[in-house]
């Protein structure tokens, strides 16, 4: 059988050497997050914080900190779930090979949610928001947040568990203008199922009933982040993955309650009622700032007798949500390519903050009779990708043709970029989308949710040998005279933070005049940045700086650029201005004093000795 609770999972992890206990009293303000970050950095075990300052409830984190640990947690069902997804994408397989798929039947049976009595574990007691562990991850955060929530809502037109939505949307428990114990903030972004539910409730003039689950069997939070097909209930998936049916009941006020959760917060969201939410240190590596988001009025807070608060820490990748992503990819890897004809692989690049950058591989089969191939089918595929759910939030899409290199891998960041830069025709292969939507958390655009995109498409033979080092005597005029090779074909150029926009424009015009007639075949990309040494230090720094700090329509320039029939291109190197701009959000930075406390815990006799 699957785990009936979070505690059962933690006991199993500890028995098998996958968990440590922190017995010292720890402060939920920054210290718990710092411990988590350090343990994750060392690919350490799950963590049980037994003594949380200011709360009687223990807390657990880093449950999914490594893909191997996730595989261990779901060792009885993972392969069967992958098979079920496989059948969903190609049901003919079950007809052709019925005996190969017979073993998934029991897994499918456990998928149906099960209504249970109100004597369920989560109904043991009631508490208040202020009694929960008030965990604050970053110094500028607006207050304590729930970072591993499962937020449940129902469709006003089709109520019931089978048409409900379970998503992971952050919850602010206090701070700002929230009335303590009575109000909390509900932050959700574009392309989320809860938005459809609130729109329908608003249209009817009804409050939207919301239930927030924390903890419970580990399959439940995984289900909340799964990109499931339309019409497939997350509760169904949770049951199949956890080998235990999702148990639930409705309380006296009509709120849906997860019977196996550790905590359930119920409340209502009234039409058009918002309050400021944030700031919050987010997965791009910056703060998402304060903005109005839906206000949730708290009704009840339920908890188990042995309740454990579940949390994670969000920050610049890689983090625990990176491992979450790896698990999702392992389960659904075959699903997306089957939905888009000609697509073989796509990767939302974690090191670049996930949403800003996509790598994709497609087929280029439209004109096999032409000797010199060019992007055609892959441009169609690119448009399809950028119209697909959360992939539509991307700013940069690099897509290559499989026929040029069958071994090309979207997960090899340096190798994929090298392939693109060797083949890109900068006069032809850049396709812009302006005044469109981008990720809510991305402040590089022109406003909240607003920005631009560029699809860079390559097909055909290699056009150039990329420089691996600069030729003797290579120079650039000021203020571009501090630079460093970041990878083959890419030059990181440091520009003073004090350079004003009008000064940069004049300097770029001067640079264009100085080098547009020079032969720079091996240098197709220049990245303007605040610190060339940091940017060029490794590939993760390069893609993080380049693609989180730029808005394609505003920050892409080119040497000897032109516009012809509305198409923009350049005959010399492409330039991306990836400096931090005044309208950008602050970068996440750790508190040095807290880091010293964690250092001490790693010394002999401390709970983290031998772990960090």
C-alpha positions in Angstrom: 0.0 0.0 0.0 1.0 3.6 -0.4 1.9 6.0 2.4 -1.2 7.0 4.3 0.5 10.2 5.6 3.5 12.5 5.4 4.7 11.1 8.7 4.6 7.5 7.3 6.8 8.6 4.4 9.3 10.4 6.7 9.6 7.3 8.9 10.3 5.2 5.8 12.9 7.7 4.6 14.6 7.7 8.0 14.7 3.9 8.2 16.4 3.8 4.8 18.9 6.6 5.5 17.2 9.4 3.6 16.3 11.7 6.5 18.0 13.7 9.2 16.4 15.3 12.3 17.2 18.8 13.5 16.7 18.7 17.2 18.0 22.2 18.1 15.5 25.0 18.2 15.5 26.7 14.8 14.1 30.1 13.9 11.5 30.0 11.1 12.8 33.5 10.1 15.5 32.8 7.6 17.3 30.1 9.5 15.2 27.1 8.5 15.4 28.2 4.9 19.2 28.6 5.1 19.5 25.1 6.5 17.4 23.7 3.7 19.3 25.5 1.0 22.7 24.3 2.4 21.5 20.7 2.6 20.0 20.8 -0.8 23.2 22.3 -2.2 25.1 19.2 -0.9 22.4 16.9 -2.3 21.6 15.9 1.3 18.6 14.0 2.8 15.1 15.1 3.7 15.0 17.2 6.8 12.7 17.0 9.9 12.8 20.2 12.0 11.6 18.9 15.4 11.7 22.2 17.3 10.4 25.3 15.4 10.6 28.5 17.3 7.2 30.1 17.9 5.2 27.0 16.8 4.2 23.7 18.4 4.2 22.0 15.0 7.4 20.3 13.5 8.2 20.9 9.9 9.7 18.9 7.0 11.5 19.9 3.8 13.7 18.6 1.0 11.5 15.6 0.6 11.9 15.7 -3.2 15.5 17.1 -3.1 16.9 14.5 -5.4 15.4 12.5 -8.2 16.7 9.3 -6.7 14.8 10.0 -3.5 11.6 10.7 -5.4 12.1 7.4 -7.2 12.5 5.7 -3.9 9.3 7.3 -2.5 7.3 6.1 -5.5 9.2 2.9 -6.1 6.0 0.8 -6.3 4.1 2.9 -8.8 6.4 5.1 -10.8 6.9 2.7 -13.7 3.2 2.0 -13.9 2.3 5.7 -13.9 4.8 6.2 -16.8 3.0 3.4 -18.6 -0.4 5.0 -18.0 0.9 8.3 -19.4 2.3 6.3 -22.3 -1.1 4.8 -23.0 -2.8 8.2 -22.7 -0.5 9.5 -25.5 -0.8 6.3 -27.6 -3.7 4.1 -26.6 -3.2 1.9 -29.7 -0.2 0.3 -27.8 -2.6 -1.4 -25.4 -4.5 -3.0 -28.3 -1.3 -4.1 -30.0 0.3 -5.5 -26.8 -2.4 -6.1 -24.3 -0.4 -8.3 -22.0 2.4 -5.8 -21.7 0.0 -3.3 -20.0 -2.1 -5.6 -17.9 -0.1 -4.8 -14.7 -1.3 -1.2 -14.7 -4.9 -2.1 -14.0 -4.6 -2.1 -10.1 -2.8 1.3 -10.3 -5.7 2.6 -12.3 -8.2 1.3 -9.8 -6.5 3.2 -6.9 -7.0 6.4 -8.9 -10.7 7.0 -8.0 -11.1 9.5 -5.1 -12.9 8.1 -2.1 -15.4 9.9 0.1 -14.8 9.1 3.8 -16.2 10.0 7.2 -15.6 13.2 9.1 -13.6 11.3 11.7 -10.6 11.5 9.3 -7.1 12.2 10.7 -7.1 15.9 9.6 -10.3 16.5 11.7 -8.4 15.9 14.9 -8.1 19.6 15.9 -8.4 23.2 14.9 -5.9 26.0 15.2 -5.2 29.5 13.8 -3.0 30.8 11.1 -0.7 32.5 13.6 0.0 29.1 15.3 1.5 27.6 12.1 5.3 27.7 11.5 5.8 31.3 10.2 8.6 30.4 7.8 10.3 33.3 6.0 12.8 32.3 3.3 14.5 35.6 2.2 15.2 38.9 4.0 12.9 41.0 1.9 10.0 38.6 1.9 6.7 40.3 2.8 5.9 37.8 5.4 5.6 34.0 6.0 4.4 31.9 3.1 3.1 28.4 2.4 5.6 27.2 -0.2 4.3 23.6 -0.6 0.6 24.1 -0.7 -2.1 22.2 -2.6 -4.8 24.6 -3.4 -8.2 23.1 -4.2 -11.1 24.8 -6.0 -14.2 23.5 -7.8 -15.9 24.5 -11.0 -19.1 26.5 -10.3 -20.7 25.0 -13.4 -19.6 21.5 -12.8 -19.0 21.0 -9.0 -17.4 17.9 -7.6 -14.0 16.3 -7.2 -13.7 15.0 -10.7 -13.9 18.5 -12.3 -11.9 20.2 -9.5 -8.5 21.8 -9.8 -5.5 21.1 -7.4 -2.6 23.5 -8.0 0.4 24.8 -6.2 -0.1 28.5 -5.8 1.8 30.3 -3.1 -0.1 31.5 0.0 1.0 34.5 2.1 0.0 33.9 5.8 0.7 37.3 7.2 2.3 40.7 6.8 1.3 43.6 4.5 -2.4 44.6 5.1 -3.7 41.1 6.0 -5.7 40.9 9.2 -4.0 38.3 11.4 -5.8 34.9 11.5 -8.6 36.2 9.3 -7.0 37.0 5.9 -4.3 35.4 3.8 -3.1 36.1 0.2 -3.6 33.8 -2.7 -1.1 34.3 -5.6 -1.7 32.6 -8.9 -0.4 33.4 -12.3 -1.4 33.1 -16.0 -2.6 29.8 -17.4 -3.7 28.3 -14.1 -6.8 26.3 -13.6 -7.9 28.2 -10.5 -8.2 31.3 -12.7 -11.0 29.7 -14.7 -12.8 28.7 -11.5 -12.6 32.2 -10.1 -13.8 33.7 -13.4 -16.9 31.5 -13.3 -17.6 32.3 -9.6 -17.2 36.0 -10.3 -19.6 35.8 -13.2 -22.2 34.3 -10.9 -21.4 36.9 -8.2 -20.5 34.0 -5.8 -17.5 33.6 -3.4 -15.0 31.0 -4.6 -14.5 28.4 -2.0 -10.9 27.5 -1.5 -9.2 24.7 0.5 -5.5 24.8 1.0 -3.9 21.4 1.9 -0.4 21.2 3.5 1.4 17.9 3.9 -0.4 14.6 3.4 0.9 11.6 1.3 3.8 12.7 -0.9 1.8 11.9 -4.1 -0.5 14.9 -3.3 1.9 17.8 -3.7 3.3 16.0 -6.8 -0.2 15.9 -8.3 -0.6 19.6 -7.6 2.3 20.5 -9.9 1.7 17.9 -12.6 0.8 19.4 -16.0 -2.2 17.1 -16.5 -4.4 16.9 -19.6 -7.6 18.8 -19.7 -10.3 16.9 -17.8 -8.0 14.7 -15.8 -8.4 15.3 -12.1 -5.3 15.8 -10.0 -6.9 13.8 -7.2 -7.2 10.9 -9.6 -3.5 11.2 -10.4 -2.6 11.5 -6.7 -4.3 8.2 -6.0 -2.6 6.3 -8.8 0.9 7.7 -8.0 0.4 7.1 -4.3 -1.2 3.7 -4.6 -3.8 5.0 -2.3 -7.2 6.5 -3.2 -7.5 10.2 -2.4 -9.7 10.4 0.7 -11.9 13.4 1.2 -15.1 14.8 2.9 -17.0 18.0 3.0 -17.1 20.0 6.3 -20.2 21.6 7.8 -19.7 24.7 5.7 -19.4 22.8 2.5 -15.6 23.0 2.1 -13.7 20.1 0.5 -11.3 18.6 3.0 -8.4 16.3 2.2 -8.8 13.6 4.8 -5.1 12.6 4.8 -3.6 16.1 4.8 -1.7 17.4 7.8 -3.3 20.8 7.6 -6.3 22.2 5.8 -7.0 26.0 5.6 -10.5 26.8 4.3 -11.7 30.2 3.1 -13.5 32.2 0.4 -12.3 34.6 -2.3 -14.8 37.3 -3.1 -15.2 38.7 -6.6 -12.7 41.5 -7.3 -11.4 41.6 -3.7 -7.6 41.9 -3.7 -4.9 43.1 -1.3 -1.1 43.6 -1.8 0.8 40.3 -1.8 4.6 40.0 -1.8 7.5 40.6 -2.1 8.7 36.9 -2.3 12.0 35.4 -3.3 11.1 33.4 -6.4 12.4 30.7 -8.7 14.0 33.1 -11.2 16.5 34.1 -8.5 14.9 37.5 -7.9 12.1 38.8 -5.7 8.6 39.0 -7.2 7.4 42.4 -6.0 4.3 43.6 -4.2 1.2 43.4 -6.4 -2.6 43.1 -5.8 -3.7 39.4 -5.7 -6.9 37.7 -4.5 -7.7 38.0 -0.8 -8.7 34.8 0.9 -10.9 35.2 4.0 -10.1 32.3 6.4 -12.9 30.1 7.8 -11.1 27.2 9.5 -7.7 25.7 10.0 -7.8 21.9 10.6 -4.9 19.7 11.5 -3.9 16.1 12.3 -3.0 14.9 15.8 0.6 14.4 14.7 0.7 17.1 12.0 3.9 18.1 10.3 4.2 21.3 8.3 5.7 20.8 4.8 7.7 23.5 3.1 10.3 24.1 0.5 12.6 27.1 -0.4 12.4 28.8 -3.7 15.3 30.6 -5.2 17.8 30.7 -8.1 17.9 27.2 -9.7 18.8 24.5 -9.0 16.5 24.1 -6.0 14.1 21.4 -4.8 11.6 22.4 -7.5 14.3 21.5 -10.0 14.1 18.0 -8.7 10.3 18.2 -8.9 10.7 19.2 -12.5 13.0 16.2 -13.2 10.4 13.9 -11.7 7.6 15.4 -13.8 9.8 15.0 -16.9 10.5 11.4 -16.0 6.7 10.7 -15.8 5.5 12.8 -18.8 8.6 13.0 -21.0 6.8 11.3 -24.0 3.5 13.2 -23.6 4.3 16.7 -25.1 6.1 15.7 -28.3 3.2 13.4 -29.1 0.8 16.4 -28.9 2.8 18.6 -31.4 3.5 17.0 -34.8 7.2 17.0 -35.7 8.4 17.9 -32.1 10.9 15.5 -30.7 12.0 17.1 -27.5 11.6 20.4 -25.5 13.3 21.6 -22.3 12.4 24.5 -20.2 16.0 25.3 -19.1 16.1 25.2 -15.3 19.4 27.1 -15.0 17.7 30.1 -16.8 14.7 30.1 -14.4 12.6 27.7 -16.4 10.1 30.0 -18.1 12.5 32.5 -19.8 14.3 29.9 -22.0 13.2 26.9 -24.0 15.3 24.5 -26.1 13.5 22.3 -28.7 14.2 19.8 -31.4 11.9 19.3 -34.3 11.8 17.7 -37.8 12.5 19.7 -41.0 10.7 17.6 -43.7 8.9 20.2 -45.8 11.3 20.5 -48.7 13.7 17.4 -48.8 14.3 18.1 -52.5 16.1 21.4 -51.8 19.9 21.1 -51.3 20.3 24.0 -48.9 17.7 23.5 -46.2 16.3 26.4 -44.1 13.9 26.6 -41.2 10.3 25.9 -42.3 8.6 23.1 -40.5 10.4 24.0 -37.2 9.1 27.5 -37.4 5.6 26.0 -37.5 6.5 23.9 -34.5 7.9 26.9 -32.7 4.6 28.7 -33.1 2.8 25.7 -31.7 5.1 25.5 -28.7 4.7 29.2 -27.9 0.9 28.7 -27.9 1.0 25.7 -25.5 -0.1 26.3 -21.9 2.8 27.5 -19.6 5.3 27.1 -22.5 3.6 30.3 -23.9 5.3 32.3 -21.1 8.8 31.7 -22.5 10.8 34.7 -23.9 13.4 32.8 -25.8 12.9 29.7 -27.9 15.8 28.1 -29.6 14.7 25.3 -31.9 16.9 23.1 -34.1 16.3 20.4 -36.7 16.9 16.8 -35.7 18.1 15.9 -39.2 21.3 18.1 -38.7 22.4 16.1 -35.7 20.4 13.1 -34.4 22.5 13.1 -31.2 21.6 16.6 -30.2 20.3 16.9 -26.6 18.0 19.7 -25.3 19.4 19.0 -21.8 23.0 19.7 -22.8 22.9 23.5 -22.4 26.4 24.2 -23.8 26.2 21.6 -26.6 22.8 22.8 -27.7 23.8 26.5 -27.8 27.0 25.6 -29.7 24.9 23.8 -32.3 22.6 26.8 -32.6 25.4 29.4 -32.9 27.3 27.3 -35.5 24.2 27.3 -37.8 22.1 30.4 -37.1 21.7 32.9 -39.9 21.2 36.2 -38.1 19.7 37.8 -41.2 16.9 35.2 -41.4 16.4 33.1 -38.3 15.2 35.6 -35.7 11.4 35.8 -35.3 10.0 38.3 -32.8 6.6 38.4 -31.0 6.0 41.8 -29.4 3.6 43.1 -26.8 2.6 39.7 -25.5 2.5 37.7 -22.2 5.5 36.5 -20.2 5.8 35.0 -16.8 4.2 37.0 -13.9 7.5 36.6 -12.0 9.7 38.0 -14.8 10.4 41.8 -14.4 12.5 42.1 -17.5 9.5 43.0 -19.6 7.5 46.2 -20.1 5.0 45.6 -17.3 3.4 42.8 -15.1 2.8 39.8 -17.4 3.9 41.9 -20.4 6.9 41.5 -22.6 8.1 39.9 -25.8 9.5 36.7 -27.3 11.9 35.6 -29.9 12.1 32.3 -31.7 15.5 31.5 -33.0 15.3 28.7 -35.6 18.1 26.8 -37.3 18.3 24.2 -40.0 21.0 23.2 -42.4 24.7 22.8 -42.4 27.2 24.4 -40.1 28.0 27.9 -41.2 30.9 28.9 -39.0 33.6 27.7 -36.6 33.1 29.3 -33.3 36.0 31.1 -31.6 37.1 29.4 -28.4 39.5 32.3 -27.7 39.9 35.8 -29.0 42.4 36.5 -31.8 45.6 38.5 -30.8 45.0 42.2 -30.7 41.2 42.0 -30.5 39.8 45.1 -29.0 36.5 46.9 -28.6 35.9 50.6 -28.0 34.8 52.0 -24.6 32.6 51.3 -22.7 32.9 47.7 -24.1 36.6 47.3 -23.4 36.2 44.8 -20.5 35.2 41.4 -21.8 35.7 37.6 -21.4 34.9 34.6 -23.5 31.9 32.8 -21.9 31.8 29.8 -24.2 32.6 29.2 -27.8 31.2 32.0 -29.9 29.9 34.0 -26.9 31.6 37.1 -25.5 30.5 38.5 -22.1 31.1 42.3 -22.1 31.0 44.3 -18.9 29.3 47.6 -19.0 29.3 50.1 -16.1 26.1 50.1 -14.0 26.1 53.8 -14.2 25.6 53.8 -18.0 22.4 55.6 -18.8 20.1 54.3 -21.6 20.9 57.3 -23.9 24.6 56.7 -23.3 24.3 53.0 -24.1 22.5 53.8 -27.4 25.2 56.2 -28.4 27.9 53.7 -27.4 26.2 50.9 -29.4 26.0 53.2 -32.5 29.8 53.8 -32.0 30.4 50.1 -31.6 28.4 49.3 -34.8 30.4 51.9 -36.7 33.7 50.5 -35.4 33.2 46.8 -36.1 30.5 46.4 -38.7 33.1 46.0 -41.5 35.3 43.7 -39.5 35.2 39.9 -40.2 34.0 38.3 -36.9 32.8 34.9 -38.2 33.4 33.0 -35.0 31.7 35.5 -32.7 27.9 35.4 -33.3 26.8 36.5 -29.8 27.8 39.3 -27.5 26.2 39.6 -24.0 26.3 43.0 -22.2 26.4 42.4 -18.5 27.2 43.9 -15.1 30.0 41.5 -14.3 31.8 39.7 -17.1 33.8 37.5 -14.8 30.6 36.2 -13.1 28.7 35.8 -16.3 31.5 33.9 -18.0 32.4 31.7 -15.0 30.1 28.8 -16.0 27.3 28.0 -18.4 24.6 28.2 -15.7 25.7 31.8 -14.9 25.7 32.7 -18.6 22.1 31.5 -19.3 20.8 32.9 -16.0 22.2 36.4 -16.6 21.4 36.5 -20.3 17.9 35.2 -20.3 16.4 36.5 -17.0 17.7 40.0 -17.5 16.6 40.8 -21.0 13.4 41.5 -22.9 13.9 40.5 -26.6 12.1 43.4 -28.2 13.9 46.0 -26.1 17.3 44.4 -25.3 18.4 42.7 -28.5 20.6 44.7 -30.8 22.9 43.7 -33.7 25.9 44.9 -35.6 25.0 46.1 -39.0 21.3 45.6 -38.3 18.4 46.2 -40.7 14.6 46.0 -41.0 13.3 44.7 -44.3 9.5 44.2 -44.8 9.0 44.2 -41.0 11.7 41.5 -40.5 14.6 42.5 -38.3 18.1 40.9 -38.6 21.8 41.7 -38.4 24.8 41.0 -40.6 27.3 41.1 -37.7 27.2 39.7 -34.1 23.9 39.7 -32.2 24.0 41.7 -29.0 21.8 41.0 -25.9 21.7 43.7 -23.2 21.5 41.5 -20.0 22.4 44.2 -17.5 20.2 44.8 -14.5 17.9 47.6 -15.3 16.2 50.1 -12.9 12.8 48.4 -13.3 14.1 44.9 -12.5 13.5 43.1 -9.2 16.3 42.8 -6.7 18.5 39.7 -6.8 18.1 37.2 -3.9 21.0 37.4 -1.5 21.6 35.4 1.7 22.0 36.9 5.2 25.6 36.5 6.2 24.8 36.2 10.0 22.3 33.4 9.3 24.9 31.6 7.1 27.3 31.6 10.1 24.7 29.9 12.3 24.3 27.2 9.7 28.1 26.8 9.5 28.1 26.1 13.2 25.5 23.4 12.8 27.8 21.7 10.4 30.6 21.5 12.9 31.2 18.3 15.0 28.4 17.8 17.4 25.9 19.8 15.3 22.9 18.3 13.5 24.4 19.0 10.1 27.8 17.5 10.8 28.7 15.2 7.9 25.9 16.6 5.8 27.2 20.0 4.8 
